[in-house]
Amino acid sequence: MDYETFYSLNEHPFGFTTDEKYYYDAPQHSKALIKLLHAVENHAGLAILIGEVGAGKTTLSRKMLDELMTRDYEATLLVIIHSEITPDWFLRKLALMFDLEPEEKDKVAIISGLYQRLVELNNKAKGIAILIDEANMLKTKEIMEEMRGLLNLEANNRKLINFILFGLPEMEENLNLDPPLAQRIAVRCFLEPLDKEATVGYIKHRLRIAGAKRELFTSDSFDKIYQFSRGIPRLINSICDNALLEGFLRKKESIDKDIIVEVARDLGLLKDAG
């Protein structure tokens, strides 16, 4: 038996991979999403979302992608997994994302082909958005200059492409490597941690999606979860997942504050809570 069975859950409620069905529309996330969608709808060109580690940037990027696609925008998501990105790779990657084959073409030819493709797509869709997750991994001035050049592509008095960047705070420092690009930031959002009320709502939402038929956490446990997680979704998931496992091992019908404190100690979070 595992804790899902013990607590009559249909599935794992606090997983560590992104699952859109678990998206929780907290005020912080809702506000950021509205602002970023506004940027795309108005062809603003460049918008950024900044958040600390575990704040929910990746989840929000997936949610935004879904929203844009349901609204008839041509949208795609690029995840940067390392910092050794060159302008040539970046440009060729975008071309491939738009069904172009740039293997044997020079830069001018790639940009020309990309321009024609963007015009074609803009005639069919409301607009085009490239969402870039982990954009803080783009660290060179040359990359920033390439992005600025692509933002110069226009037709019918509107930008042909919109970049929405999701990243850690250092992303702004990287954008400032090319001041003209940094000046083009039309929308800037900072994804704040969840407050106490949203933290409780987030936990209950995930449990409900996972099939919980009753309250599994006591009210005083919520106080401790918020204290130790500081409203950071990734830490909330970690605490709650470990707490349910501990509760199962103890055969506890509900998770109380003592279990949360013990889990926080095991995770090394006591010192962070002060």
N, C-alpha and C positions, 0 to 999 in steps of 0.2 A: 504494500500500500504506500502511496505517496501523499503529500499534503493536499493535492487537488482532490483526491478521493476522500480523504478524511474530512475536508471542509465542504464537500459536495460541490466542487467547482468543475466546470466543463473543460477548462484549460488553464494554462499558466497565466495569471493575471499581471505579473510584474516582470515581463521578459525584458531582455537587454537589446533586442533588435527592434527596429522601427516597424510598427504595424498600424496602418492608417485607421483601422477600426477602433483603436484605443485612443485616438486623438481626443483630447479634452479641450473644449473651447473656453479656456480661462480668459478673464478680461485682458491679461497681458498679451496672450497669444492672439486673441481676437482683434485687438487694436493694431498690433503689428501686421497681421494679415490684411486688414482693411487698407492700411497705408501702402503696403507693397502692391496690392492689387490696383490701387489708385494710380500708382506710378506706371504700371503696364497699360492700364486703360487709357491713360493720357499720353502714352508714348514718350515718357520722360527720359528714357535712355538708360539711366543708371540709378539704382537704388541699393542700399545695403542694410543688412540686419546684423547687428553685433550682439553677441551673448557670451557669457562665461561658459566654461566646460560644463556639460550636462544640463544646460538651461533649456534645451528642447529645440535647437536650431534645425537639426536634421528632420525632426518630426514636422516642424512647420514648413520646411522646404517641400516635403512630400505632399503635405496638405495643400500648399499653394499650387503645386503642379496639377493636382487633381482638380482644383477649382478652375484653373485656367483652361484645362482641356474640356471641362464641361461647359465652358463659356465660349467655345469655338475659337480659342487662341491656339496658335502653333507654339507649343511649349515643350521644352526638354530639360533634363537635369544632368549636369556634369558634376561628378564627385572627384575632387582632387585628392589623390592618395599619397603624393610625395612632393617635395619642393623642387625637384630637378626638372621643372617644366620649362621648355624653351618656347619662344614665340612661334617658331616653325611648327612645333608639335601642337601648340594651342590652335593655330590657324587651320592646320590639317584636320585636327579633331573636330572643329566646328564644321568644316566642309563635309566630313563623313557623317556627322549628325544630320546634315541636310541632304543626304543621299547623293553627294558628289564624290567623285573618285580622283583625288588629287595626287596620286603617287608620283606621276612623272611630270607634273606641272610646276612651273616656278611660282614665286609668291604673287607676282602681278596677275598671272593667269588664275591662280586660286581665288584671289580677291575678286577678280572680274566675274568668275563663275559663281562665287558666293553672292555677289551683288545681284546677278540675274536671278538666282534662285530665291533670294529674299524678296525681290520684287514680285516674282510669281506667287510666292506663298502669301505675301501681304494682300494680293488681289483676291485670294481665296479665304483668308482668315481675318479676324479682327486685328491681329497683330502677332508679333513674334517675341518670345521671351526665352532667354537662356538663364536658367537658375544654376548657380555654381555653389555647391556645398563645400565646406572646408576651404573657402577662398583665401583664408589667411596663409595657405601654402603657396600662393602665387606671390613670389617675393622679389622679383626683379623689375627694374625700371623698364626693361625692354618689353616685358609682358604688359605692363601698364600702358606703354605707348601703343602696343598692338591693339589693345582694347579700345583705347581712345580713337584710333584710326577707324575701327569698325563702327564706332558710334557716330562717325561722320557720314556714314551711308544713309542717305535720305531719299525719299520719293513722295510726291504728293504732299509736301510740307509736313512730313512726319518722319520720325526715326524708323528705320527699317528693322532695327533690332534693339531689344531691351535686355540689359544685364541686371540680374538680381543676385547680389553676392551675400552669402551667409558665412560668417566666420567669427573667430575670436577677436578681442579688441585690437590685437596687433595688426589686423587687416587694414585698419585706417593708416597706420604708419607706412604700410606697403603702398597704399594708394597715393600717399603723399610723396612717394618717389617721383611721381609725375604730377606736379601741381596742377597743370591744366585738366588732368583727369579728375583729381580730387575736387576741383571746382565744379565739376559736372554732376556731382552727387545731388540728385533731385529730391530723394527721400532717404532719410537716415533713421533707423529704428534701433533701440537698445532693448533687448529681451530681458526684462527683469525677472528675478525668481518669483515663484508663487507666494502670495501672502497666506496667512493662516487659513482663511476661509477657502481659498482656492486649493490649498493643499488637501484639506479634508474632502472637498468635492472631487479632486483628482483621484484620490484613493478609492472613494466610493464608486466613482464612474468605472474605474478599471475592474473592480470586483463585480460590479453589475454586469459588465460586458462578458466577464468570465463565467457568469452564471450563478453568482452568490444569491442565495435566497434569504439570507438573514445578515445582521450586522456581525462582522467578524472581529472588529477592533473596538475596544472600549473608548469612551470619550477622552479619558486621561491619556490613552496611548497616542491619540492624535496630537496632543500637546507635545509629547516627547518626540514624535516623528518630525514635527515642524521644527522643534528646537535643534535636533541633530542634523536635519537635512538642510535647514535654512531655506526651504522652499525650492530646492534644486531638484527637478524631476528625476534625474538619474540617481541621485542619492535616495530619494523617496522610494524608488523602485528597489534599490538594493536593501534598504532597511526593511521594507515590507516583505520582500521575498524571503529574507533570512528570518524575519519574525514568524512568518507562517510555517517555515520549516521547523523552527524552534518550538513553536506551539504544537505542531504535530508530534514532535519527538517527546514532548511532555504530556501529550494527550489533553491539551487545554482546549476547551470549547471556544474560547475567545482570546484575543491577544490583548494583554494589559500593559501598563506602563513599565512593569518590571522586566518583561520580556524585551521591550524596546530598548531599555537601558542596557541590558546584557548584550543585545545585538550591536548596539552602538559601540560598546566597549570592544567587542570582537572585531568590529570594522575600523577601529581606531578613530572614532568620531567624537569621543568624549572630550578630548583636548581641544577640538575645533569648536565645540559648543560653549566653551568657557566655564 
